[in-house]
Amino acid sequence: MLMRNYSIALVLLLSFTNVHAQKKNKTKPSPADALKSEAIADIQSGYNAYKNIALQIWDFAEVGYKEVKSSTLLKNTLRDSGFTLEEGVAGIPTAFVATYGSGSPVIGILAEYDALPGLAQEATPEKKPIDGKTAGHGCGHNLFGTASVAAGIEIKKMIASGKLKGTVKVYGCPAEEGGSGKVYMVRAGLFNGVDVVIHWHPANKNATDISGALANKSAKFRFYGTASHASMAPEKGRSALDAVESMDYMINMMREHIPQETRIHYVITNGGKAPNVVPDFAEVYYYVRHPDRQVVQQIFDRMVKAAQGAALGTETKMDYEVIGGTYDLLINKTLAAAMQQNLLKTGGVVYSETEKAFATKLQASFAYKAPPIDNAANIDSLMENKDGLGSTDVGDVSWNVPTIGMTAATWVPGTPAHSWQAVACDGTEIGTKGMMVAAKTMALTAIDLFTDPSLLTKAKAEFDHERGSDFKYVPLLGDRKPALNYRD
C-alpha cells in the first residue's frame, strides 16, 4: 500500500511539473516571437513614410514597363536603407533586384508598381476621373511595391543588427498587368539560389493565398489589307478590319468547343481611322486562360489558325506578336500554414468613423449587395481553392522557387479589382492600413524562414514533390524579348 501511495504521489508530482512547464513555455516568448513583436512595432513606426511612398506611386500611375518614376522611388528607398541594387535586369529598364546580407537562407520578396490604363480616378467614394490622366492603380500595385519594400527593409535591419543571418532580396517586378515581367526575370535566372519567395496582393479581404491561378497566353494579331475609298472604289480595297471581325467571329464560335474552364477575351486596339476609308491595318489583342498551361497552348494554336483563316478569306496578310504568357500557381501548403499564423498575429484592418462613412458611400455605387464593412477586420480561414480565376506572373516564380502569398484588405469589402472604386481606396488611409497588414505579415513570415531551418526543409520537400522530378521550365512566351511597348 505504501509503495502504491508513493507511485501515485510520484505520478501526481510529475503531472504537476509537466503542466507547470507547459504553462511556463506557453507564456515565455521564443526568440522568434520577440523579433516578430519588434518587427510589427518598427514597421508601424514607419507608417507615414511608407504611406507617402505609396501615395506618390498612386499619383504617378505609370503603366507596365513605363514605371520610371515608381521604380526609381522604390530603388532609392532601398538604396538609402543599405541595399545593393542591380538595375535594368532581364532587359527591362524598370526591373531591379535589391540585395542585403550574405549566405543562406536567401529569401526573396516580390514588389509590383504598374498601373492600369483607363482607370484614372480621384480618391473619393464617387466616380471622379482625373483630368489629364488616363491610368490608375486599380489593382493596388502602388501599395504592393511599398509594402514589399517595407518588409524587406525590416529584415535588412535585423540582419544588420545580427539578429538574423542570411540574405534578403527585394525584386522590383514591372508590368504584371499583362506584360509578364516576372517571366523574363525567371528566364534570366534571377531567382536561382533563392530558397523561398514571399509576395502579397491588395484585395477586399485578409487571407493567406492558397487559391490557384489560371495559366494565360496573350498576343496581338495584326492584319494588313489594301486601302481604298469605301464608297467610290470599295472593290479595290481589302479590309484589315474585316479580317479582325472574321477572326473574332470564328473565336466566338469556337467557345462552344473548348473546355468550360477556359476564358477568352479580346479588344480591338485598332479598327481603322475613318468609315469612308477601307482600313489597310487593324489589330486585335487576345487573352486565353485555363487552369492547365498545356490546354492554354493548344487553344492558342487554334486561335492562330482562326487568324490565318480570316486573312485567307479576306485576302489580307496576318502576323502576330506574343505579348505575355504565365504559368498557373504552384501552391505550397507548408508555407501557407506559417503565413496564416503570422497573418492572425498581425490582425486585420479597423476603420475609423471617417473611413466607415467613406466605405458606406463607396458601397452604394456597387450593383450588388456588399458584405459588411467590418469584414475588413476579419482573417479568412485557410481553405485551399484551386479554382482561382485570375492570372499572375507569380505563377512562373512559383514553379521555380517555393512561393507563398497573401491578400490584405486594402479595399472596402466587396470592391472588385480593376475598378474605379479600387483606385479610390488605394489612394486613402483604407489602402494604407491594409498595406501595413501585408508588410508586417510578410516580415513575420520571413523571420520564421530565417529562424526555423525545418520550415525551409519541409517547404522544399513539398515543392519538389508537387513539381515532380521530370519538370522542365519552358516559358509560355517563348524566347521573345520583353514587350516594352505593349501599352503603346
C-alpha positions in Angstrom: 0.0 0.0 0.0 2.9 2.3 0.9 4.5 1.7 -2.5 1.2 2.3 -4.3 0.7 5.6 -2.5 4.3 6.6 -3.3 3.7 5.8 -7.0 0.5 7.8 -7.1 2.2 10.7 -5.4 5.1 10.5 -7.9 2.7 10.5 -10.9 0.9 13.5 -9.5 4.1 15.3 -8.9 5.3 14.6 -12.5 2.0 15.6 -13.9 2.0 18.9 -12.0 5.6 19.5 -13.0 4.7 18.8 -16.7 1.7 21.1 -16.6 3.7 23.8 -14.9 6.4 23.5 -17.5 3.9 23.7 -20.4 2.3 26.8 -18.9 5.8 28.3 -18.4 6.8 27.5 -22.0 3.4 28.8 -23.3 3.9 32.2 -21.7 7.6 32.6 -22.4 8.1 34.1 -25.8 10.6 32.4 -28.2 13.4 34.4 -29.8 11.3 34.5 -33.0 8.3 35.9 -31.1 10.4 38.7 -29.7 11.7 39.5 -33.2 8.2 39.5 -34.6 6.9 41.9 -31.9 9.9 44.2 -32.7 9.2 44.0 -36.4 5.5 44.9 -36.0 6.3 47.9 -33.9 9.1 49.1 -36.1 7.2 48.8 -39.4 4.3 50.6 -37.7 6.6 53.4 -36.7 7.3 54.0 -40.5 3.6 54.3 -41.3 3.7 57.9 -42.5 6.9 57.4 -44.6 5.5 54.3 -46.3 2.1 56.0 -46.8 3.8 58.9 -48.6 5.7 56.5 -50.9 2.5 54.6 -51.7 0.6 57.8 -52.5 3.4 59.1 -54.7 3.3 55.9 -56.8 -0.5 56.2 -56.8 -0.2 59.7 -58.3 2.5 58.6 -60.8 0.1 55.8 -62.1 2.6 54.5 -64.7 1.6 51.6 -66.9 3.6 48.4 -67.5 7.3 48.9 -68.5 6.8 52.7 -68.2 7.2 52.8 -64.4 10.3 55.0 -64.4 9.3 57.3 -61.5 7.8 54.5 -59.5 10.7 52.1 -59.7 13.2 54.9 -59.1 11.4 55.9 -55.9 11.4 52.3 -54.6 15.1 51.8 -55.6 16.2 55.0 -53.9 14.3 54.0 -50.8 16.1 50.6 -50.7 19.5 52.1 -51.6 19.2 54.6 -48.8 18.4 51.8 -46.4 21.7 50.0 -47.3 20.7 47.6 -50.1 22.9 46.9 -53.1 21.0 47.5 -56.4 21.1 45.7 -59.7 19.1 47.8 -62.1 17.7 47.2 -65.6 17.8 43.4 -65.1 16.4 40.9 -67.6 16.5 43.5 -70.3 13.8 45.6 -68.6 14.7 49.2 -67.7 12.3 49.4 -64.7 13.1 46.0 -63.2 15.6 45.6 -60.4 17.0 43.4 -57.6 17.9 44.8 -54.3 20.1 42.7 -52.0 21.3 42.8 -48.4 23.2 40.2 -46.4 25.2 37.1 -47.3 24.8 33.4 -47.1 21.8 31.2 -46.5 18.9 31.3 -46.3 18.1 33.5 -49.2 14.6 35.0 -49.0 13.0 36.9 -51.9 10.2 39.4 -51.7 8.3 40.5 -54.8 7.3 44.1 -55.4 5.0 45.4 -58.1 4.2 49.0 -59.2 2.4 49.2 -62.5 -1.0 50.9 -63.0 -3.8 50.1 -65.4 -4.9 52.1 -68.4 -8.3 53.8 -68.4 -8.8 53.9 -64.6 -7.7 57.4 -63.6 -9.8 58.3 -60.5 -9.7 60.6 -57.6 -9.5 59.2 -54.0 -13.2 59.8 -53.4 -16.2 57.5 -53.0 -17.9 58.9 -56.1 -16.7 58.3 -59.6 -14.5 61.3 -60.5 -11.9 60.7 -63.3 -8.8 62.9 -63.0 -8.5 65.4 -65.8 -5.4 64.9 -67.9 -4.7 61.4 -66.7 -5.7 58.0 -68.1 -4.1 55.3 -65.9 -4.9 54.4 -62.3 -3.9 51.9 -59.7 -7.0 49.7 -59.9 -5.1 46.7 -58.7 -3.3 48.4 -55.8 0.3 48.0 -57.0 1.2 51.3 -55.5 0.6 49.6 -52.2 2.1 46.3 -53.3 5.5 47.6 -54.1 5.6 49.8 -51.0 4.7 47.0 -48.5 7.2 44.7 -50.0 9.9 47.3 -49.7 8.9 47.9 -46.1 9.1 44.2 -45.3 12.5 43.9 -47.0 13.9 46.9 -45.1 12.7 45.4 -41.7 14.5 42.1 -42.5 17.6 44.1 -43.5 17.6 45.9 -40.2 17.6 42.6 -38.3 20.4 41.1 -40.5 22.5 44.3 -40.0 22.0 44.1 -36.2 23.0 40.4 -36.1 19.5 39.2 -35.1 19.1 37.3 -38.3 21.6 35.6 -40.6 21.3 35.2 -44.3 20.2 37.2 -47.4 17.1 39.2 -48.3 16.3 40.2 -51.9 13.6 42.6 -52.9 12.6 42.1 -56.6 11.3 45.1 -58.5 8.8 43.4 -60.9 7.3 45.6 -63.6 4.3 45.1 -65.9 2.4 42.3 -64.0 -0.7 43.5 -65.7 -0.4 41.7 -69.0 3.3 42.3 -69.5 4.6 39.1 -67.8 7.6 41.0 -66.2 8.5 38.2 -63.8 8.6 35.6 -66.5 11.6 37.4 -68.1 13.2 37.7 -64.6 12.8 34.0 -64.0 14.1 33.2 -67.5 17.2 35.4 -66.8 18.0 33.2 -63.8 17.4 36.0 -61.2 15.7 33.6 -58.8 18.4 30.9 -59.0 19.7 30.1 -55.5 16.7 31.7 -53.7 15.2 29.4 -51.0 11.7 30.9 -50.7 9.8 33.8 -52.3 7.1 35.8 -50.5 4.5 38.1 -52.1 1.1 39.6 -51.5 -1.7 41.4 -53.3 -4.2 44.1 -52.5 -7.8 42.8 -52.1 -11.1 43.3 -50.3 -10.2 40.7 -47.6 -7.3 39.4 -45.5 -6.3 35.9 -46.4 -3.4 33.6 -47.0 -3.4 32.9 -50.7 -3.7 29.2 -51.4 -6.1 29.6 -54.4 -5.0 28.6 -57.8 -4.4 30.9 -60.8 -5.1 30.4 -64.5 -2.3 30.0 -66.9 -2.5 32.7 -69.5 -1.2 33.5 -73.0 -1.8 36.7 -74.9 -1.0 38.1 -78.3 -1.7 41.0 -80.7 -3.0 39.8 -84.1 -2.3 42.3 -86.9 -3.9 42.3 -90.3 -2.7 44.2 -93.4 -5.0 45.0 -96.2 -5.4 47.5 -99.1 -6.8 50.9 -98.5 -9.4 52.4 -100.9 -12.3 54.8 -100.9 -15.1 52.9 -99.2 -17.8 54.4 -101.5 -16.2 55.2 -104.8 -13.9 52.2 -105.1 -14.7 49.6 -102.5 -13.9 46.7 -104.8 -10.3 47.9 -104.9 -9.9 47.6 -101.1 -9.2 44.7 -98.9 -10.3 45.5 -95.3 -8.0 44.6 -92.5 -10.9 45.3 -90.2 -13.0 42.6 -92.0 -10.2 40.2 -91.1 -10.3 41.2 -87.5 -14.0 40.8 -87.3 -13.8 37.4 -89.1 -11.3 36.2 -86.6 -13.4 37.4 -83.7 -16.5 35.6 -85.2 -14.6 32.3 -85.5 -13.2 32.6 -82.0 -16.6 33.3 -80.6 -17.9 30.2 -82.5 -15.0 28.2 -81.0 -16.1 28.9 -77.4 -18.7 26.1 -77.7 -15.9 23.6 -78.5 -13.3 24.3 -75.8 -13.2 23.2 -72.1 -15.7 25.1 -70.0 -13.0 26.4 -67.6 -11.4 28.4 -70.4 -11.5 32.2 -70.5 -11.0 34.1 -73.8 -11.3 37.9 -74.0 -10.2 40.5 -76.5 -10.3 44.1 -77.5 -9.9 45.7 -81.0 -7.0 48.0 -80.5 -7.0 49.4 -84.0 -10.0 49.2 -86.3 -9.2 51.9 -88.8 -9.3 55.7 -88.8 -12.4 56.7 -90.9 -15.5 55.0 -92.1 -15.0 56.1 -95.7 -11.5 54.6 -95.9 -11.2 50.8 -96.2 -8.7 50.1 -93.3 -5.4 48.8 -94.5 -4.4 47.9 -90.9 -6.3 46.5 -88.0 -5.2 44.9 -84.7 -6.9 42.8 -82.1 -5.5 41.9 -78.7 -6.4 38.4 -77.2 -6.0 36.6 -73.9 -6.7 32.9 -73.4 -6.7 31.4 -69.9 -7.1 27.9 -68.4 -6.0 26.1 -65.3 -3.7 23.8 -67.4 -1.0 25.6 -69.3 -0.9 22.9 -71.9 -4.5 23.5 -72.7 -3.8 27.2 -73.0 -1.2 26.5 -75.6 -3.5 24.1 -77.5 -6.3 26.7 -77.6 -3.8 29.5 -78.6 -2.7 27.3 -81.5 -6.3 27.1 -82.7 -6.7 30.9 -82.3 -3.7 31.3 -84.7 -5.5 29.0 -87.2 -8.6 31.2 -87.0 -6.4 34.3 -87.7 -4.8 32.6 -90.6 -8.3 31.6 -92.0 -9.5 35.2 -91.5 -6.6 36.5 -93.5 -7.1 33.9 -96.3 -10.8 34.7 -96.6 -10.4 38.5 -96.7 -7.3 38.4 -98.9 -5.2 40.2 -96.3 -1.9 39.3 -94.6 -1.5 38.5 -90.9 1.2 38.3 -88.3 1.0 38.2 -84.5 3.2 39.1 -81.6 3.0 37.1 -78.3 2.8 39.7 -75.6 2.6 37.6 -72.4 2.4 34.1 -71.1 2.2 33.0 -67.4 2.0 29.7 -65.6 -0.7 28.5 -63.2 0.2 28.9 -59.5 2.0 26.1 -57.6 0.6 26.1 -54.1 2.8 25.3 -51.0 0.7 24.3 -48.0 3.7 24.3 -45.7 4.4 27.9 -46.3 0.7 28.8 -46.3 0.3 27.4 -42.7 3.2 29.5 -41.5 2.0 32.7 -43.2 -1.6 32.1 -41.8 -0.3 32.2 -38.3 1.5 35.4 -38.9 -1.5 37.0 -40.5 -3.5 36.1 -37.5 -0.9 37.6 -35.3 -0.9 40.8 -37.3 -4.7 41.2 -37.5 -7.0 42.8 -40.0 -8.0 46.4 -40.8 -10.1 48.5 -38.4 -11.8 51.6 -39.9 -12.2 55.0 -38.2 -15.6 56.6 -38.3 -14.5 58.7 -41.3 -13.4 55.6 -43.1 -16.6 53.9 -42.3 -18.5 56.8 -43.9 -16.3 56.6 -47.0 -16.8 52.8 -47.2 -20.6 53.1 -46.8 -20.8 55.7 -49.6 -18.5 53.7 -51.9 -20.5 50.5 -51.4 -23.6 52.4 -52.5 -22.0 52.5 -56.0 -22.0 48.7 -56.3 -24.5 47.0 -58.5 -24.8 44.2 -55.9 -25.2 43.7 -52.2 -21.8 44.3 -50.5 -20.5 42.4 -47.4 -20.4 44.1 -44.0 -17.8 46.9 -43.7 -16.5 45.2 -40.5 -15.3 42.3 -42.7 -12.1 44.2 -43.3 -11.0 43.3 -39.7 -11.5 39.6 -40.3 -9.0 37.0 -41.3 -10.2 34.3 -43.7 -9.7 30.7 -42.6 -7.1 28.7 -44.5 -9.0 26.8 -47.2 -7.5 25.6 -50.4 -9.2 26.6 -53.6 -7.6 25.6 -56.8 -10.2 27.3 -59.0 -8.8 30.8 -58.9 -9.9 32.7 -62.0 -7.2 35.3 -62.2 -3.7 35.1 -63.7 -0.4 36.3 -62.5 3.3 36.0 -63.5 3.9 34.9 -59.9 2.9 31.6 -61.3 6.2 31.2 -63.2 8.1 32.1 -60.0 6.2 29.5 -58.0 7.2 26.7 -60.4 10.9 27.6 -59.9 11.1 28.6 -56.2 8.8 27.6 -53.2 6.4 30.6 -53.1 3.8 31.9 -50.7 1.5 34.9 -50.8 -1.4 36.6 -49.1 -4.0 39.3 -49.6 -4.8 42.2 -47.4 -8.0 44.3 -47.1 -6.8 47.4 -48.9 -10.2 47.9 -50.5 -13.6 48.3 -48.9 -15.3 44.8 -48.6 -17.0 43.9 -51.9 -14.8 46.2 -54.0 -13.8 44.5 -57.3 -10.3 44.7 -58.6 -9.6 46.7 -61.8 -12.4 49.2 -60.8 -12.5 52.9 -60.1 -13.6 52.0 -56.6 -10.3 50.1 -56.1 -8.3 53.1 -57.4 -10.2 55.4 -54.9 -9.4 53.1 -51.9 -5.7 52.7 -52.9 -5.3 56.5 -52.5 -6.7 56.6 -49.0 -5.9 55.5 -45.4 -8.0 52.5 -46.1 -5.5 51.3 -48.6 -2.5 52.3 -46.4 -3.8 50.4 -43.4 -4.2 47.2 -45.5 -0.7 47.8 -46.9 0.7 47.8 -43.4 -1.0 44.5 -42.6 0.8 43.0 -45.6 4.2 44.5 -44.8 4.0 43.1 -41.2 2.8 39.7 -42.2 5.5 39.2 -44.9 8.2 40.3 -42.5 7.0 37.9 -39.8 6.9 35.1 -42.3 10.4 35.9 -43.4 11.5 35.8 -39.7 10.2 32.3 -39.5 12.1 31.3 -42.6 15.4 32.8 -41.2 15.0 31.2 -37.7 13.4 27.8 -38.4 15.5 25.6 -40.8 12.9 22.8 -40.6 10.3 25.0 -42.2 12.6 25.6 -45.2 13.3 21.9 -45.4 9.6 20.9 -45.3 8.6 23.6 -47.8 11.3 22.5 -50.2 10.3 18.8 -49.9 6.7 19.7 -50.7 7.8 21.9 -53.6 9.9 19.1 -55.1 7.1 16.6 -54.7 4.4 18.8 -56.2 6.5 19.9 -59.1 7.7 16.4 -60.0 11.2 15.2 -60.8 10.7 15.5 -64.6 9.6 19.1 -64.5 11.3 21.4 -67.0 10.6 25.1 -67.2 9.6 26.3 -70.6 8.2 29.9 -70.7 4.8 30.2 -72.5 6.0 33.4 -74.1 9.0 31.6 -75.7 12.3 33.4 -76.2 10.9 36.8 -77.2 12.4 39.9 -75.6 10.3 41.9 -73.1 7.4 43.6 -74.8 8.4 47.0 -73.5 5.9 48.9 -75.7 2.8 46.7 -75.2 0.9 49.5 -73.7 1.5 51.9 -76.6 
